[in-house]
C-alpha cells in the first residue's frame, strides 16, 4: 500500500480534491493507495464529499487524522502572504503519526499529478531523510539581481551547505525510519517555533535535512517561472523538466488557476481534473464571487483550444463548468 499524505483546512479541500483526482486518474492499477489528510477543522460535509470521490476508484481509500492535540501547545509563525495557514506545519508530524510506514509521500494540495505517483514512492532513499526537488521559484528569486536579502538569509540564517540545493516542501518522499532515529516530534515542533522562519516549515526541513536529501528532477514539482538569472546548470535542469513535468505545482498566488483568471500556465489541465470532482461548483462559485470569471477567461480558453489542440472534450468541460460567465 502506498501512503499519500496531505494537510488541509476546510477551505482548501476543493483544490486538494483536484490533486487527488489527478493522482487517481494517472495511477497504475496494480498498486493500492491510501490518502491521509492531516486536519483539525474539515467539515463532515467535505469529508463525505472526498470519501464519495475517492470511493469510485477501487484501488484508493482515504482517512482523516485530527492533529489538534499534537499542536495545541505550539504557536506557529505564519507570514501574511499566499494564504499560508498553520496546516503547512502539519507535515512535521508525519514520522510520528506513521510509525508503521517505512516511507511516505507528502504532497501539497495546489498541484496536479500527470504520472503514476507510485513512480515517486519507489525511489530508494538509502540513509537520506527525504527526497524532494529544488525549489525553482526560490532559486529564481535567489539569483535575481536585487535579492541580496534572500541570499543573505540562506547563507547566514539557514547556513545551508549549498544554497542551490534548497528544496521545496510541497513534494516530499519521507524516510520515516531515518527521521525517527534523528528527531522526536517534540524536537521537530520546538525547532519549528524557535524563530519566525521566512518560508515556514520548508526552511525548517531544509535546515534539518541539509546534506541528507535526495534531489529528484524538477519535473516532480514543476512550477513555471522566469529562469533568466539562473546559473546555466540549473536552467538546463529546468528546461529538461519542462519537457515532461510529472507534477505541476501552482505554487505562487498569481499562478493558481482558481485565483488568477489569465496567464496561468497549465490552467487547462487543472480544469480537466476539477471538472470531475464534486467540488467544481464550489470552485467556480468562489471565482464568481471574486469577479474572476468573464471575458479574459473566455479568451484564455479559446486561445488554449486553438494553440494546444485541446479539442472538443475540453470545450465541453468548460461549458459544464460555467466558465463562460
Phi and psi in degrees as a GROMACS rama.xvg file:
@    title "Ramachandran Plot"
@    xaxis  label "Phi"
@    yaxis  label "Psi"
@TYPE xy
-98.1729  114.793  UNK-2
-87.2543  132.211  UNK-3
-128.456  119.069  UNK-4
-107.361  137.528  UNK-5
-124.004  162.545  UNK-6
-131.855  141.88  UNK-7
-158.781  149.647  UNK-8
-93.3898  179.43  UNK-9
-65.5842  -37.9332  UNK-10
-64.3805  -35.4234  UNK-11
-85.1408  -4.65654  UNK-12
-53.6012  -44.9989  UNK-13
-57.476  -38.1399  UNK-14
-74.9475  -39.1723  UNK-15
-60.3941  -37.6415  UNK-16
-61.3054  -33.5676  UNK-17
-66.4957  -44.2441  UNK-18
-60.8762  -43.7207  UNK-19
-59.7773  -40.8831  UNK-20
-60.5355  -43.8355  UNK-21
-65.0853  -36.7425  UNK-22
-64.1545  -46.0432  UNK-23
-65.5232  -39.8957  UNK-24
-69.7979  -23.9491  UNK-25
-105.688  2.81498  UNK-26
-76.9452  148.782  UNK-27
-79.4154  143.656  UNK-28
-86.1458  -1.2801  UNK-29
-92.8057  13.5282  UNK-30
-123.474  158.174  UNK-31
-107.92  141.396  UNK-32
-130.017  146.537  UNK-33
-136.773  123.146  UNK-34
-83.4453  138.216  UNK-35
-122.439  132.705  UNK-36
-115.956  114.845  UNK-37
-83.4496  126.732  UNK-38
-159.705  169.581  UNK-39
-137.568  -5.59896  UNK-40
-149.882  20.1174  UNK-41
-71.1377  129.913  UNK-42
-67.6668  155.93  UNK-43
-62.3198  -32.993  UNK-44
-62.6764  -46.2636  UNK-45
-69.9102  -35.2229  UNK-46
-63.3873  -42.4275  UNK-47
-67.0447  -37.6539  UNK-48
-62.6296  -42.1415  UNK-49
-66.109  -41.4804  UNK-50
-60.9841  -40.7607  UNK-51
-64.6319  -44.3949  UNK-52
-60.7306  -49.9653  UNK-53
-69.9755  -29.1965  UNK-54
-64.8554  -16.7518  UNK-55
-80.3523  -5.86169  UNK-56
-115.641  107.728  UNK-57
-62.7627  -21.1638  UNK-58
-91.9317  4.14353  UNK-59
-121.252  149.274  UNK-60
-143.719  171.961  UNK-61
-145.299  145.945  UNK-62
-140.112  149.325  UNK-63
-115.875  131.793  UNK-64
-119.697  117.489  UNK-65
-83.7998  117.936  UNK-66
-104.25  12.386  UNK-67
-54.5469  -39.5899  UNK-68
-65.7495  -34.7695  UNK-69
-66.556  -35.6249  UNK-70
-105.597  3.55255  UNK-71
-60.7907  -26.917  UNK-72
-98.2111  10.0309  UNK-73
-118.07  140.138  UNK-74
-115.65  93.6691  UNK-75
-79.3267  138.847  UNK-76
-75.7036  133.31  UNK-77
-131.703  117.346  UNK-78
-70.0536  150.292  UNK-79
-85.5117  70.8137  UNK-80
-158.201  152.358  UNK-81
53.3081  27.5351  UNK-82
55.5676  33.0451  UNK-83
-67.8711  137.273  UNK-84
-127.311  171.957  UNK-85
-66.5633  -15.9331  UNK-86
-56.7075  -23.0357  UNK-87
-60.6752  -27.617  UNK-88
-81.6933  -11.1088  UNK-89
-62.2902  -27.1246  UNK-90
-63.9692  -19.5222  UNK-91
-67.3076  -16.5615  UNK-92
-83.8256  -11.6331  UNK-93
-55.4544  -47.2754  UNK-94
-59.3537  -31.3869  UNK-95
-83.6115  -34.4944  UNK-96
-73.6137  -27.1355  UNK-97
-122.033  58.271  UNK-98
-65.5776  -22.6628  UNK-99
-86.583  -1.84023  UNK-100
-105.431  128.781  UNK-101
-70.1477  -39.4051  UNK-102
-146.2  160.735  UNK-103
-153.157  146.152  UNK-104
-92.9169  134.045  UNK-105
-117.334  137.122  UNK-106
-137.909  143.152  UNK-107
-73.0193  160.093  UNK-108
-84.0686  -15.9195  UNK-109
-93.2693  54.9818  UNK-110
-139.967  168.335  UNK-111
-135.854  143.842  UNK-112
-105.057  133.673  UNK-113
-115.523  10.2853  UNK-114
-145.766  175.369  UNK-115
-72.3837  124.713  UNK-116
-67.2524  -15.9774  UNK-117
-62.6173  -28.8709  UNK-118
-60.1568  -39.9626  UNK-119
-66.9169  -44.2959  UNK-120
-61.3059  -31.7216  UNK-121
-88.855  8.29847  UNK-122
-64.7463  140.159  UNK-123
-84.3745  125.084  UNK-124
-93.5057  -19.0905  UNK-125
58.4404  -130.973  UNK-126
-94.997  6.17167  UNK-127
-68.0158  148.916  UNK-128
-75.1657  -30.7536  UNK-129
-164.463  169.664  UNK-130
-120.738  142.34  UNK-131
-158.224  -169.753  UNK-132
-129.394  160.85  UNK-133
-59.4871  143.32  UNK-134
-78.5165  97.6714  UNK-135
-68.1413  -37.0666  UNK-136
-61.2349  -46.2803  UNK-137
-63.849  -37.8088  UNK-138
-65.2368  -39.3914  UNK-139
-63.5332  -38.8096  UNK-140
-68.6423  -45.1331  UNK-141
-56.3131  -39.9678  UNK-142
-96.0362  0.99583  UNK-143
-68.5069  151.847  UNK-144
-57.5862  -31.3917  UNK-145
-107.258  23.6314  UNK-146
-97.9667  43.0613  UNK-147
-60.6861  -40.0433  UNK-148
-63.3152  -42.1312  UNK-149
-66.0866  -40.1392  UNK-150
-65.7732  -41.4094  UNK-151
-63.2218  -41.4123  UNK-152
-60.9878  -47.0375  UNK-153
-68.8274  -36.089  UNK-154
-79.9514  -43.1304  UNK-155
-103.027  -25.5106  UNK-156
-95.8314  -54.8365  UNK-157
-74.4956  -29.9087  UNK-158
55.3019  46.6443  UNK-159
-72.9537  142.523  UNK-160
-66.1109  -31.8859  UNK-161
-144.567  99.6064  UNK-162
-56.3445  -25.5993  UNK-163
-66.7061  -18.4224  UNK-164
-93.3249  10.6494  UNK-165
-60.5222  123.559  UNK-166
-106.348  162.009  UNK-167
-91.5573  141.564  UNK-168
-93.4992  2.46244  UNK-169
-75.0226  -18.588  UNK-170
-134.313  113.924  UNK-171
-135.321  138.517  UNK-172
-111.957  107.406  UNK-173
-97.4283  130.964  UNK-174
-87.8226  89.5299  UNK-175
-59.4861  -39.9749  UNK-176
-59.6932  -48.3857  UNK-177
-69.1193  -37.1747  UNK-178
-60.7722  -44.2079  UNK-179
-69.3273  -25.4164  UNK-180
-66.6582  -33.6244  UNK-181
-98.6364  -33.4252  UNK-182
-137.219  142.356  UNK-183
-88.5068  163.88  UNK-184
-63.7927  -32.9586  UNK-185
-64.5199  -41.5128  UNK-186
-62.1521  -41.3242  UNK-187
-63.5837  -47.4193  UNK-188
-70.5309  -38.8934  UNK-189
-61.7691  -41.1544  UNK-190
-66.7304  -36.3524  UNK-191
-62.8851  -33.3386  UNK-192
-99.0557  9.48054  UNK-193
-75.7018  -16.4366  UNK-194
-161.147  170.438  UNK-195
-87.3507  88.0533  UNK-196
-67.4883  130.772  UNK-197
-59.5001  -39.4965  UNK-198
-118.491  33.5368  UNK-199
56.612  -138.182  UNK-200
-63.9538  -20.1441  UNK-201
-64.8164  -41.2595  UNK-202
-64.1976  -42.5313  UNK-203
-56.1812  -49.8621  UNK-204
-67.0797  -37.0374  UNK-205
-65.096  -37.3998  UNK-206
-69.8443  -48.6487  UNK-207
-69.7543  -29.2736  UNK-208
-103.696  13.2222  UNK-209
-58.4493  123.904  UNK-210
81.4894  -2.59707  UNK-211
-126.526  37.182  UNK-212
-123.935  130.439  UNK-213
-86.4878  115.654  UNK-214
-88.0855  122.048  UNK-215
-99.2276  171.364  UNK-216
-57.8804  146.3  UNK-217
-60.244  -15.7945  UNK-218
-60.8524  -22.8097  UNK-219
-80.9705  -9.8025  UNK-220
-153.908  69.7584  UNK-221
-90.8143  127.986  UNK-222
-128.45  128.628  UNK-223
-69.571  130.456  UNK-224
-157.893  170.815  UNK-225
-85.1363  111.311  UNK-226
-101.292  22.1566  UNK-227
-53.1931  -42.6339  UNK-228
-94.2392  1.62157  UNK-229
-69.122  149.049  UNK-230
-58.5427  155.09  UNK-231
-57.329  -40.5686  UNK-232
-69.301  -32.8547  UNK-233
-73.601  -36.148  UNK-234
-65.4986  -39.6303  UNK-235
-64.1862  -41.5242  UNK-236
-62.2043  -40.4869  UNK-237
-64.4956  -47.4606  UNK-238
-61.2263  -39.8593  UNK-239
-64.7838  -42.1001  UNK-240
-65.549  -34.2036  UNK-241
-64.8722  -25.611  UNK-242
-64.9916  -35.3327  UNK-243
-151.726  73.0874  UNK-244
-66.0046  144.965  UNK-245
-98.9132  -37.1809  UNK-246
-132.752  126.22  UNK-247
-94.0487  128.233  UNK-248
-113.239  116.311  UNK-249
-86.8509  69.2347  UNK-250
-74.4651  -41.1771  UNK-251
-92.1917  152.633  UNK-252
-59.1484  -35.5942  UNK-253
-75.0696  -9.49325  UNK-254
-112.307  16.5545  UNK-255
-92.0015  126.336  UNK-256
-60.5718  -22.8106  UNK-257
-95.0098  0.275643  UNK-258
-117.92  -22.5047  UNK-259
-134.692  115.578  UNK-260
-79.6698  -8.44504  UNK-261
-135.148  157.821  UNK-262
56.8675  39.6152  UNK-263
-106.904  109.854  UNK-264
-60.4489  139.626  UNK-265
68.8678  17.0874  UNK-266
-62.9247  -31.6501  UNK-267
-68.042  -27.7522  UNK-268
-72.3088  -38.1751  UNK-269
-57.7592  -46.9948  UNK-270
-70.4175  -26.821  UNK-271
-59.4649  -44.4985  UNK-272
-81.3126  -35.7482  UNK-273
-59.7365  -36.1744  UNK-274
-66.5936  -12.9422  UNK-275
-110.805  23.1763  UNK-276
-115.5  163.509  UNK-277
-77.239  3.67566  UNK-278
-106.276  6.48956  UNK-279
-58.0108  -47.899  UNK-280
-62.2309  -39.7045  UNK-281
-61.7097  -46.2101  UNK-282
-62.3806  -46.0213  UNK-283
-65.1515  -42.3106  UNK-284
-61.202  -40.0601  UNK-285
-63.9538  -38.911  UNK-286
-67.4163  -38.1305  UNK-287
-63.0401  -40.7756  UNK-288
-62.7058  -32.0925  UNK-289
-91.2796  4.53694  UNK-290
58.5343  38.4768  UNK-291
-90.9103  -16.3085  UNK-292
-100.628  130.653  UNK-293
172.191  -153.456  UNK-294
-56.4849  -44.7422  UNK-295
-56.7478  -39.2887  UNK-296
-68.8133  -38.5749  UNK-297
-60.408  -44.5033  UNK-298
-64.5901  -38.5962  UNK-299
-63.8272  -43.1937  UNK-300
-62.3405  -46.9455  UNK-301
-62.3685  -38.0733  UNK-302
-62.2864  -45.4129  UNK-303
-66.3555  -39.1904  UNK-304
-63.0118  -41.1338  UNK-305
-70.7994  -43.1095  UNK-306
-97.7165  -16.69  UNK-307
-114.568  3.92014  UNK-308
56.5413  43.825  UNK-309
-69.2189  -40.8064  UNK-310
89.225  -174.486  UNK-311
-64.2233  -37.1707  UNK-312
-58.9438  -44.4234  UNK-313
-69.0671  -36.9167  UNK-314
-58.7371  -43.9259  UNK-315
-66.2726  -35.412  UNK-316
-61.0967  -43.9448  UNK-317
-64.0037  -39.5415  UNK-318
-62.3671  -43.628  UNK-319
-60.6523  -36.9851  UNK-320
-79.3694  -0.486514  UNK-321
62.5984  33.5365  UNK-322
-76.6314  -3.37653  UNK-323
-85.5008  3.37763  UNK-324
